[in-house]
Amino acid sequence: MAQGHNDREGTKNMNVWTSKMLAMSLAGHDKGKLYVVLEEKPGADGYLLSDGKHHTLSHPKRKNAKHVQLITHLPESTLARMQEITLDAHVRKILKDYSANVQQQDARMSSLENKSFST
């Protein structure tokens, strides 16, 4: 295995991750938590997940496939960032931006629903 390097946050990275999915935990103590999918484990029927803080790139969380909801329809800006993940800070930024984007969409939908009921 290739030698990793230490990033500025003191975590060891072994490679560049090229994920195209996010995942929401459906079960366990982390239910409702958002993660970046780092790798699919086909034989184990699960995923390696990172949140950039508690479950870093060097120590990802293993989660059974039936306990996660995959999010595959992502904005282009998020997909572009996900192709360049090398630091835990990148993971945290992706999750923060995606959450903000979802909240904005929810607010817009709520606003539209309120307008349609008031007319």
N, CA, C and O atoms as a MOPAC input file, in Angstrom:
PM7 MOZYME 1SCF
protein

 N      0.84600 1    -1.18100 1     0.00000 1
 C      0.00000 1     0.00000 1     0.00000 1
 C      0.88400 1     1.23400 1     0.00000 1
 O      1.94300 1     1.24900 1     0.62600 1
 N      0.44800 1     2.26200 1    -0.70000 1
 C      1.23500 1     3.48600 1    -0.81100 1
 C      1.29600 1     4.21400 1     0.52500 1
 O      0.36300 1     4.16000 1     1.32700 1
 N      2.40400 1     4.88700 1     0.74000 1
 C      2.54700 1     5.67500 1     1.95200 1
 C      1.64700 1     6.89300 1     1.86600 1
 O      1.54400 1     7.52500 1     0.81500 1
 N      1.01300 1     7.21400 1     2.94700 1
 C      0.17500 1     8.40300 1     3.01000 1
 C      0.98200 1     9.59900 1     3.44800 1
 O      2.15800 1     9.47100 1     3.78900 1
 N      0.36800 1    10.74600 1     3.44100 1
 C      1.01300 1    11.95100 1     3.93600 1
 C      0.11100 1    12.59200 1     4.96300 1
 O     -1.09800 1    12.36100 1     4.95900 1
 N      0.67500 1    13.38600 1     5.83300 1
 C     -0.11900 1    14.08700 1     6.82800 1
 C     -0.57900 1    15.41200 1     6.26400 1
 O      0.22500 1    16.17800 1     5.73100 1
 N     -1.87200 1    15.68900 1     6.37700 1
 C     -2.35400 1    16.98700 1     5.93600 1
 C     -2.24600 1    17.97400 1     7.09400 1
 O     -1.76100 1    17.63200 1     8.17300 1
 N     -2.69400 1    19.17700 1     6.86100 1
 C     -2.55600 1    20.22200 1     7.88200 1
 C     -3.32300 1    19.91900 1     9.15100 1
 O     -2.99800 1    20.45900 1    10.20900 1
 N     -4.32500 1    19.07500 1     9.07200 1
 C     -5.13100 1    18.75600 1    10.24500 1
 C     -4.56200 1    17.56800 1    11.01700 1
 O     -5.13300 1    17.15600 1    12.02700 1
 N     -3.46000 1    17.02200 1    10.55600 1
 C     -2.83800 1    15.92800 1    11.27900 1
 C     -3.41500 1    14.56300 1    10.97600 1
 O     -3.06600 1    13.59400 1    11.65000 1
 N     -4.28800 1    14.45100 1     9.98400 1
 C     -4.83000 1    13.14100 1     9.63100 1
 C     -4.05300 1    12.59400 1     8.44900 1
 O     -3.52400 1    13.35900 1     7.64200 1
 N     -3.98100 1    11.30700 1     8.34500 1
 C     -3.19600 1    10.66400 1     7.29600 1
 C     -4.10300 1    10.29500 1     6.12600 1
 O     -5.10800 1     9.60500 1     6.30400 1
 N     -3.74800 1    10.75200 1     4.94400 1
 C     -4.51100 1    10.45300 1     3.73400 1
 C     -3.72700 1     9.48200 1     2.87500 1
 O     -2.52200 1     9.64500 1     2.68000 1
 N     -4.40900 1     8.47300 1     2.36200 1
 C     -3.74700 1     7.47100 1     1.54100 1
 C     -3.93900 1     7.75700 1     0.05100 1
 O     -3.10800 1     7.34200 1    -0.75700 1
 N     -4.99500 1     8.44200 1    -0.33000 1
 C     -5.23500 1     8.70400 1    -1.74500 1
 C     -6.26300 1     9.80600 1    -1.92400 1
 O     -6.74800 1    10.38900 1    -0.95500 1
 N     -6.58200 1    10.07700 1    -3.16600 1
 C     -7.63000 1    11.04200 1    -3.48500 1
 C     -8.91900 1    10.25800 1    -3.66100 1
 O     -8.95500 1     9.28000 1    -4.40800 1
 N     -9.96900 1    10.67400 1    -2.98600 1
 C    -11.26300 1     9.98500 1    -3.07300 1
 C    -12.06100 1    10.61100 1    -4.19600 1
 O    -12.06800 1    11.83100 1    -4.35800 1
 N    -12.72400 1     9.78800 1    -4.96100 1
 C    -13.54400 1    10.27800 1    -6.07300 1
 C    -14.95300 1     9.72100 1    -5.95000 1
 O    -15.36500 1     8.86200 1    -6.72900 1
 N    -15.66400 1    10.20600 1    -4.99400 1
 C    -17.02300 1     9.74700 1    -4.73900 1
 C    -18.01400 1    10.52900 1    -5.58900 1
 O    -17.72400 1    11.64200 1    -6.02700 1
 N    -19.17100 1     9.94900 1    -5.81700 1
 C    -20.23800 1    10.63400 1    -6.52800 1
 C    -21.54900 1    10.54400 1    -5.77100 1
 O    -22.61300 1    10.80300 1    -6.33400 1
 N    -21.48000 1    10.17700 1    -4.48400 1
 C    -22.71100 1    10.00800 1    -3.71600 1
 C    -22.53900 1    10.54300 1    -2.29500 1
 O    -21.43800 1    10.60200 1    -1.74800 1
 N    -23.65900 1    10.92300 1    -1.73700 1
 C    -23.75600 1    11.18700 1    -0.30800 1
 C    -24.67600 1    10.11300 1     0.25400 1
 O    -25.36100 1     9.41900 1    -0.49700 1
 N    -24.68900 1     9.98000 1     1.56700 1
 C    -25.56700 1     8.99900 1     2.20000 1
 C    -26.10200 1     9.56300 1     3.50900 1
 O    -25.39800 1    10.25100 1     4.24700 1
 N    -27.36500 1     9.25300 1     3.77500 1
 C    -28.01000 1     9.61500 1     5.03100 1
 C    -28.19000 1     8.33000 1     5.83300 1
 O    -28.71700 1     7.34000 1     5.32500 1
 N    -27.75600 1     8.35200 1     7.07100 1
 C    -27.89800 1     7.18600 1     7.92900 1
 C    -29.36600 1     6.99500 1     8.30100 1
 O    -30.04000 1     7.94000 1     8.70900 1
 N    -29.84900 1     5.77300 1     8.15600 1
 C    -31.24300 1     5.45800 1     8.47200 1
 C    -31.40900 1     4.74300 1     9.80000 1
 O    -32.51300 1     4.68200 1    10.34300 1
 N    -30.32000 1     4.20100 1    10.32600 1
 C    -30.41200 1     3.41300 1    11.55200 1
 C    -29.14600 1     3.59200 1    12.38000 1
 O    -28.08200 1     3.93700 1    11.86700 1
 N    -29.29700 1     3.34900 1    13.66400 1
 C    -28.16300 1     3.44700 1    14.57100 1
 C    -28.16200 1     4.77000 1    15.31800 1
 O    -29.06700 1     5.59100 1    15.16300 1
 N    -27.12600 1     4.96100 1    16.13300 1
 C    -27.04500 1     6.17600 1    16.93600 1
 C    -26.80300 1     7.41200 1    16.08100 1
 O    -26.99400 1     8.53100 1    16.55600 1
 N    -26.38900 1     7.23500 1    14.83500 1
 C    -26.13400 1     8.34700 1    13.93000 1
 C    -27.28100 1     8.58400 1    12.94400 1
 O    -27.09400 1     9.23800 1    11.91800 1
 N    -28.45800 1     8.05700 1    13.25300 1
 C    -29.62200 1     8.17600 1    12.36700 1
 C    -29.84400 1     9.64100 1    11.98300 1
 O    -29.87700 1    10.52500 1    12.83900 1
 N    -29.99600 1     9.87800 1    10.67200 1
 C    -30.23100 1    11.21800 1    10.17500 1
 C    -28.96500 1    11.98500 1     9.82200 1
 O    -29.04300 1    13.10400 1     9.31600 1
 N    -27.81200 1    11.40500 1    10.07800 1
 C    -26.54100 1    12.07500 1     9.80900 1
 C    -26.14400 1    11.89600 1     8.35000 1
 O    -26.37800 1    10.84600 1     7.75100 1
 N    -25.53900 1    12.93900 1     7.79000 1
 C    -25.12700 1    12.95800 1     6.39900 1
 C    -23.64400 1    12.61000 1     6.28900 1
 O    -22.83100 1    13.07200 1     7.09000 1
 N    -23.30000 1    11.79700 1     5.30000 1
 C    -21.92600 1    11.36800 1     5.05900 1
 C    -21.60200 1    11.45500 1     3.57300 1
 O    -22.49800 1    11.45900 1     2.72900 1
 N    -20.31300 1    11.52300 1     3.26600 1
 C    -19.82000 1    11.33900 1     1.91200 1
 C    -19.47800 1     9.86100 1     1.77100 1
 O    -18.79900 1     9.29600 1     2.62800 1
 N    -19.94300 1     9.23300 1     0.69600 1
 C    -19.61600 1     7.83100 1     0.43500 1
 C    -18.22400 1     7.80500 1    -0.18700 1
 O    -18.00400 1     8.36400 1    -1.26100 1
 N    -17.29100 1     7.15500 1     0.49400 1
 C    -15.92900 1     7.05700 1    -0.01200 1
 C    -15.74400 1     5.85300 1    -0.91100 1
 O    -15.05900 1     5.91000 1    -1.93200 1
 N    -16.37400 1     4.75800 1    -0.50500 1
 C    -16.15700 1     3.51400 1    -1.23400 1
 C    -17.31800 1     2.56300 1    -0.98200 1
 O    -17.87200 1     2.51000 1     0.11600 1
 N    -17.67000 1     1.82100 1    -2.00800 1
 C    -18.67400 1     0.77000 1    -1.86300 1
 C    -17.94700 1    -0.53800 1    -1.62400 1
 O    -16.97000 1    -0.84200 1    -2.30800 1
 N    -18.41600 1    -1.31100 1    -0.66300 1
 C    -17.84100 1    -2.62000 1    -0.35100 1
 C    -18.77600 1    -3.68100 1    -0.89800 1
 O    -19.67700 1    -4.12300 1    -0.18600 1
 N    -18.58800 1    -4.10700 1    -2.15500 1
 C    -19.53700 1    -5.02600 1    -2.79100 1
 C    -19.69100 1    -6.35500 1    -2.07500 1
 O    -20.81800 1    -6.81700 1    -1.89900 1
 N    -18.61800 1    -6.98000 1    -1.66200 1
 C    -18.72200 1    -8.26800 1    -0.98900 1
 C    -19.35600 1    -8.15800 1     0.37900 1
 O    -20.05500 1    -9.07200 1     0.81700 1
 N    -19.12000 1    -7.05800 1     1.05300 1
 C    -19.64100 1    -6.85600 1     2.40100 1
 C    -21.02300 1    -6.20600 1     2.38800 1
 O    -21.65800 1    -6.07600 1     3.43400 1
 N    -21.50100 1    -5.79000 1     1.18200 1
 C    -22.79500 1    -5.13500 1     1.05000 1
 C    -22.89000 1    -3.92000 1     1.96300 1
 O    -23.84600 1    -3.76700 1     2.72400 1
 N    -21.88700 1    -3.06600 1     1.87100 1
 C    -21.86700 1    -1.87900 1     2.70200 1
 C    -21.03500 1    -0.77700 1     2.07300 1
 O    -20.59700 1    -0.88300 1     0.92700 1
 N    -20.82400 1     0.29000 1     2.84500 1
 C    -20.12300 1     1.46600 1     2.36900 1
 C    -19.13500 1     1.95000 1     3.41900 1
 O    -19.30300 1     1.71200 1     4.61500 1
 N    -18.10100 1     2.63400 1     2.94300 1
 C    -17.19200 1     3.36300 1     3.81700 1
 C    -17.60400 1     4.82400 1     3.72300 1
 O    -17.65400 1     5.39300 1     2.63200 1
 N    -17.89700 1     5.42700 1     4.86400 1
 C    -18.45200 1     6.77400 1     4.92100 1
 C    -17.55800 1     7.70100 1     5.73000 1
 O    -16.86600 1     7.26300 1     6.64900 1
 N    -17.57600 1     8.97400 1     5.38600 1
 C    -16.81600 1     9.97000 1     6.12700 1
 C    -17.65700 1    11.21200 1     6.35300 1
 O    -18.41800 1    11.63000 1     5.48000 1
 N    -17.51100 1    11.79900 1     7.54200 1
 C    -18.11900 1    13.09700 1     7.80800 1
 C    -17.04900 1    14.17200 1     7.96500 1
 O    -17.37400 1    15.34200 1     8.16600 1
 N    -15.78000 1    13.78800 1     7.87600 1
 C    -14.67700 1    14.73300 1     7.95100 1
 C    -14.30200 1    15.15800 1     9.35300 1
 O    -13.32300 1    15.88000 1     9.54000 1
 N    -15.06400 1    14.72300 1    10.34100 1
 C    -14.77900 1    15.11700 1    11.72300 1
 C    -14.58200 1    13.89300 1    12.60300 1
 O    -13.46400 1    13.61300 1    13.03500 1
 N    -15.64200 1    13.17200 1    12.86900 1
 C    -15.54600 1    11.97800 1    13.71500 1
 C    -15.09500 1    10.75700 1    12.92300 1
 O    -14.38100 1     9.89500 1    13.43600 1
 N    -15.52000 1    10.69800 1    11.67600 1
 C    -15.14100 1     9.60600 1    10.78500 1
 C    -14.37100 1    10.23500 1     9.62000 1
 O    -14.95000 1    10.69200 1     8.63400 1
 N    -13.06200 1    10.23800 1     9.77300 1
 C    -12.18600 1    10.92500 1     8.83400 1
 C    -11.88200 1    10.06200 1     7.61400 1
 O    -12.30400 1     8.90800 1     7.53300 1
 N    -11.15200 1    10.63100 1     6.67500 1
 C    -10.76200 1     9.88900 1     5.48300 1
 C     -9.85800 1     8.71100 1     5.83400 1
 O     -9.90100 1     7.67000 1     5.18000 1
 N     -9.05300 1     8.88100 1     6.85600 1
 C     -8.14600 1     7.80100 1     7.23800 1
 C     -8.81600 1     6.76200 1     8.13700 1
 O     -8.30200 1     5.65300 1     8.28200 1
 N     -9.95300 1     7.10400 1     8.74100 1
 C    -10.70200 1     6.17100 1     9.58800 1
 C    -12.19800 1     6.29000 1     9.30100 1
 O    -12.95500 1     6.76500 1    10.14700 1
 N    -12.62500 1     5.86000 1     8.11100 1
 C    -14.04300 1     5.99500 1     7.75500 1
 C    -14.93400 1     5.02300 1     8.52000 1
 O    -14.47600 1     4.02500 1     9.07700 1
 N    -16.20800 1     5.34900 1     8.52700 1
 C    -17.21900 1     4.50900 1     9.17400 1
 C    -17.69300 1     3.45500 1     8.18300 1
 O    -17.96000 1     3.75800 1     7.02000 1
 N    -17.79400 1     2.22500 1     8.64800 1
 C    -18.39400 1     1.15800 1     7.83000 1
 C    -19.86600 1     1.08500 1     8.17900 1
 O    -20.23500 1     1.04200 1     9.35200 1
 N    -20.70600 1     1.07000 1     7.15500 1
 C    -22.14600 1     1.03400 1     7.39000 1
 C    -22.78000 1     0.07700 1     6.39700 1
 O    -22.47600 1     0.11200 1     5.20500 1
 N    -23.66400 1    -0.77800 1     6.89800 1
 C    -24.39600 1    -1.73000 1     6.07800 1
 C    -25.26900 1    -0.97600 1     5.08100 1
 O    -25.86300 1     0.04800 1     5.42100 1
 N    -25.34800 1    -1.47800 1     3.85900 1
 C    -26.09600 1    -0.82100 1     2.79200 1
 C    -27.56800 1    -0.62000 1     3.14200 1
 O    -28.16900 1     0.37300 1     2.73300 1
 N    -28.14900 1    -1.54400 1     3.88700 1
 C    -29.57300 1    -1.40000 1     4.21300 1
 C    -29.82300 1    -0.34100 1     5.28600 1
 O    -30.97400 1    -0.02100 1     5.58300 1
 N    -28.76300 1     0.20000 1     5.86500 1
 C    -28.90400 1     1.21300 1     6.90500 1
 C    -28.59200 1     2.62000 1     6.41800 1
 O    -28.46900 1     3.54500 1     7.22100 1
 N    -28.46200 1     2.78600 1     5.09200 1
 C    -28.21000 1     4.11900 1     4.54800 1
 C    -29.13500 1     4.41200 1     3.37400 1
 O    -29.54500 1     3.50500 1     2.64900 1
 N    -29.45300 1     5.67300 1     3.19800 1
 C    -30.19900 1     6.17000 1     2.04400 1
 C    -29.18700 1     6.89800 1     1.16700 1
 O    -28.64600 1     7.92800 1     1.57000 1
 N    -28.92700 1     6.37300 1    -0.02300 1
 C    -27.97200 1     7.01900 1    -0.92200 1
 C    -28.59800 1     8.23800 1    -1.57500 1
 O    -29.77800 1     8.23800 1    -1.92500 1
 N    -27.78600 1     9.27900 1    -1.73400 1
 C    -28.20600 1    10.50500 1    -2.40400 1
 C    -27.32400 1    10.62800 1    -3.63400 1
 O    -26.14300 1    10.96100 1    -3.53200 1
 N    -27.90100 1    10.35700 1    -4.79800 1
 C    -27.11100 1    10.32400 1    -6.02100 1
 C    -27.35900 1    11.52200 1    -6.92600 1
 O    -26.52200 1    11.82300 1    -7.77700 1
 N    -28.47300 1    12.21000 1    -6.77000 1
 C    -28.77900 1    13.39200 1    -7.58200 1
 C    -28.25100 1    14.61200 1    -6.84500 1
 O    -28.90800 1    15.16600 1    -5.96400 1
 N    -27.04500 1    15.01400 1    -7.23200 1
 C    -26.36300 1    16.11000 1    -6.55600 1
 C    -26.15800 1    17.27800 1    -7.51300 1
 O    -26.04800 1    17.07800 1    -8.72200 1
 N    -26.10500 1    18.50000 1    -6.97600 1
 C    -25.79800 1    19.65600 1    -7.82900 1
 C    -24.41400 1    19.50500 1    -8.46500 1
 O    -23.52400 1    18.88300 1    -7.88500 1
 N    -24.24100 1    20.07200 1    -9.64900 1
 C    -22.96700 1    19.98300 1   -10.36600 1
 C    -21.81400 1    20.52900 1    -9.53300 1
 O    -20.71100 1    19.98200 1    -9.56700 1
 N    -22.05800 1    21.59800 1    -8.78700 1
 C    -20.99000 1    22.18000 1    -7.96800 1
 C    -20.52300 1    21.19800 1    -6.89200 1
 O    -19.33200 1    21.11800 1    -6.59400 1
 N    -21.45100 1    20.46400 1    -6.31900 1
 C    -21.10600 1    19.46400 1    -5.30800 1
 C    -20.33000 1    18.31500 1    -5.93500 1
 O    -19.33500 1    17.85500 1    -5.37300 1
 N    -20.78000 1    17.84900 1    -7.09800 1
 C    -20.08600 1    16.76700 1    -7.78500 1
 C    -18.65300 1    17.15500 1    -8.13700 1
 O    -17.73500 1    16.34300 1    -8.01300 1
 N    -18.46500 1    18.39600 1    -8.57500 1
 C    -17.12100 1    18.86100 1    -8.92500 1
 C    -16.21100 1    18.84100 1    -7.70000 1
 O    -15.06200 1    18.41000 1    -7.78500 1
 N    -16.72100 1    19.30600 1    -6.56800 1
 C    -15.92700 1    19.29700 1    -5.33200 1
 C    -15.60400 1    17.87900 1    -4.87800 1
 O    -14.52500 1    17.62200 1    -4.34500 1
 N    -16.53100 1    16.97200 1    -5.08600 1
 C    -16.33200 1    15.60700 1    -4.61500 1
 C    -15.23200 1    14.89300 1    -5.38600 1
 O    -14.66400 1    13.92000 1    -4.88900 1
 N    -14.92400 1    15.35500 1    -6.58500 1
 C    -13.85800 1    14.74400 1    -7.37000 1
 C    -12.47300 1    15.16200 1    -6.88900 1
 O    -11.46500 1    14.63600 1    -7.36000 1
 N    -12.42200 1    16.09900 1    -5.95800 1
 C    -11.14400 1    16.63600 1    -5.48900 1
 C    -10.93500 1    16.43500 1    -3.99100 1
 O    -10.14700 1    17.16200 1    -3.38600 1
 N    -11.60400 1    15.48600 1    -3.38900 1
 C    -11.47900 1    15.27200 1    -1.95200 1
 C    -10.10700 1    14.69400 1    -1.61800 1
 O     -9.76600 1    13.58900 1    -2.04200 1
 N     -9.33600 1    15.44600 1    -0.86300 1
 C     -8.05000 1    14.96000 1    -0.36200 1
 C     -7.88900 1    15.22300 1     1.12500 1
 O     -7.03100 1    14.62300 1     1.77200 1
 N     -8.70600 1    16.11400 1     1.67300 1
 C     -8.62300 1    16.48400 1     3.07600 1
 C     -9.97500 1    16.31900 1     3.75700 1
 O    -11.02100 1    16.37600 1     3.10900 1
 N     -9.94100 1    16.11800 1     5.04800 1
 C    -11.18200 1    16.05200 1     5.82200 1
 C    -11.95000 1    17.36700 1     5.73400 1
 O    -13.18000 1    17.37500 1     5.78700 1
 N    -11.23100 1    18.47200 1     5.60200 1
 C    -11.88300 1    19.78200 1     5.47000 1
 C    -12.73300 1    19.83700 1     4.19700 1
 O    -13.77900 1    20.48700 1     4.18300 1
 N    -12.29600 1    19.16500 1     3.13500 1
 C    -13.08800 1    19.11700 1     1.90100 1
 C    -14.41700 1    18.40300 1     2.15100 1
 O    -15.46300 1    18.84300 1     1.67300 1
 N    -14.37300 1    17.31600 1     2.89000 1
 C    -15.59000 1    16.55500 1     3.20700 1
 C    -16.54900 1    17.42700 1     4.01000 1
 O    -17.73900 1    17.49400 1     3.70000 1
 N    -16.03600 1    18.09200 1     5.03700 1
 C    -16.89000 1    18.94900 1     5.87100 1
 C    -17.52800 1    20.06400 1     5.04600 1
 O    -18.70300 1    20.37700 1     5.23900 1
 N    -16.77600 1    20.66400 1     4.13600 1
 C    -17.28300 1    21.75100 1     3.29600 1
 C    -18.38500 1    21.24400 1     2.36100 1
 O    -19.40500 1    21.91200 1     2.18800 1
 N    -18.18800 1    20.08400 1     1.76700 1
 C    -19.19700 1    19.49100 1     0.88300 1
 C    -20.49800 1    19.25100 1     1.64600 1
 O    -21.57400 1    19.61000 1     1.16800 1
 N    -20.40200 1    18.64900 1     2.82400 1
 C    -21.59900 1    18.34600 1     3.61400 1
 C    -22.30100 1    19.62400 1     4.07400 1
 O    -23.53000 1    19.69200 1     4.07500 1
 N    -21.52900 1    20.62600 1     4.45900 1
 C    -22.10300 1    21.89500 1     4.90500 1
 C    -22.83500 1    22.58400 1     3.75800 1
 O    -23.95800 1    23.05900 1     3.92500 1
 N    -22.18600 1    22.63600 1     2.58400 1
 C    -22.80200 1    23.29300 1     1.43300 1
 C    -24.04600 1    22.54700 1     0.95500 1
 O    -25.04400 1    23.17300 1     0.59500 1
 N    -23.99300 1    21.21500 1     0.94800 1
 C    -25.14900 1    20.43200 1     0.51600 1
 C    -26.32200 1    20.65700 1     1.47400 1
 O    -27.45700 1    20.83100 1     1.03100 1
 N    -26.05800 1    20.65300 1     2.76400 1
 C    -27.12000 1    20.87500 1     3.75900 1
 C    -27.74500 1    22.25400 1     3.58300 1
 O    -28.96500 1    22.39600 1     3.66700 1
 N    -26.92200 1    23.27000 1     3.34100 1
 C    -27.43700 1    24.61900 1     3.13200 1
 C    -28.29500 1    24.67300 1     1.87200 1
 O    -29.33200 1    25.33600 1     1.85100 1
 N    -27.86300 1    23.97700 1     0.82400 1
 C    -28.60600 1    23.93500 1    -0.43100 1
 C    -29.97300 1    23.28400 1    -0.22700 1
 O    -30.97800 1    23.77500 1    -0.74100 1
 N    -30.00900 1    22.18900 1     0.51700 1
 C    -31.27200 1    21.48700 1     0.78400 1
 C    -32.21000 1    22.37200 1     1.60400 1
 O    -33.41200 1    22.40900 1     1.34200 1
 N    -31.67200 1    23.07800 1     2.58600 1
 C    -32.50000 1    23.96800 1     3.40200 1
 C    -33.08400 1    25.10200 1     2.56500 1
 O    -34.23700 1    25.48700 1     2.75800 1
 N    -32.28800 1    25.63900 1     1.63400 1
 C    -32.80100 1    26.69100 1     0.75100 1
 C    -33.92600 1    26.16500 1    -0.12500 1
 O    -34.93800 1    26.84200 1    -0.31000 1
 N    -33.75800 1    24.96100 1    -0.66600 1
 C    -34.80200 1    24.37800 1    -1.50500 1
 C    -36.07100 1    24.12900 1    -0.69500 1
 O    -37.17600 1    24.37500 1    -1.18000 1
 N    -35.91600 1    23.64100 1     0.53900 1
 C    -37.07800 1    23.41300 1     1.39800 1
 C    -37.80700 1    24.71700 1     1.68800 1
 O    -39.03800 1    24.75600 1     1.69900 1
 N    -37.04800 1    25.78800 1     1.92400 1
 C    -37.65000 1    27.08700 1     2.20600 1
 C    -38.41100 1    27.59800 1     0.98200 1
 O    -39.50400 1    28.14900 1     1.11400 1
 N    -37.82900 1    27.41400 1    -0.21700 1
 C    -38.51500 1    27.83600 1    -1.44900 1
 C    -39.80100 1    27.05600 1    -1.65800 1
 O    -40.83200 1    27.62900 1    -2.00900 1
 N    -39.73900 1    25.74300 1    -1.44200 1
 C    -40.93200 1    24.91000 1    -1.61700 1
 C    -42.01300 1    25.30800 1    -0.61800 1
 O    -43.19100 1    25.38600 1    -0.96700 1
 N    -41.61300 1    25.55500 1     0.60600 1
 C    -42.56000 1    25.96400 1     1.63500 1
 C    -43.20700 1    27.29500 1     1.27100 1
 O    -44.40900 1    27.48700 1     1.45600 1
 N    -42.40000 1    28.20300 1     0.75600 1
 C    -42.91500 1    29.50300 1     0.33900 1
 C    -43.91600 1    29.37200 1    -0.80100 1
 O    -44.95500 1    30.03200 1    -0.80400 1
 N    -43.59800 1    28.51500 1    -1.76800 1
 C    -44.52300 1    28.28300 1    -2.88200 1
 C    -45.82200 1    27.64900 1    -2.42000 1
 O    -46.89800 1    28.00800 1    -2.89900 1
 N    -45.72900 1    26.71300 1    -1.49700 1
 C    -46.93500 1    26.06500 1    -0.97800 1
 C    -47.80800 1    27.06400 1    -0.24000 1
 O    -49.03100 1    27.04700 1    -0.38300 1
 N    -47.18700 1    27.93800 1     0.55300 1
 C    -47.96100 1    28.94800 1     1.28400 1
 C    -48.64200 1    29.91100 1     0.33800 1
 O    -49.77300 1    30.32300 1     0.59700 1
 N    -47.98700 1    30.28400 1    -0.75600 1
 C    -48.59400 1    31.20100 1    -1.73800 1
 C    -49.77800 1    30.53700 1    -2.42900 1
 O    -50.79500 1    31.18900 1    -2.66700 1
 N    -49.66600 1    29.26600 1    -2.75100 1
 C    -50.75100 1    28.60700 1    -3.45700 1
 C    -51.98100 1    28.40900 1    -2.55800 1
 O    -53.11100 1    28.39400 1    -3.04700 1
 N    -51.76000 1    28.25900 1    -1.25000 1
 C    -52.88600 1    28.12900 1    -0.32300 1
 C    -53.55300 1    29.45800 1    -0.03400 1
 O    -54.74300 1    29.49500 1     0.27900 1
 N    -52.81600 1    30.54300 1    -0.13000 1
 C    -53.38800 1    31.84100 1     0.20200 1
 C    -54.15200 1    32.46500 1    -0.94500 1
 O    -54.85900 1    33.45100 1    -0.73200 1
 N    -54.04200 1    31.93500 1    -2.15400 1
 C    -54.75800 1    32.54000 1    -3.29600 1
 C    -56.08800 1    31.89800 1    -3.52700 1
 O    -56.81100 1    32.28900 1    -4.44400 1

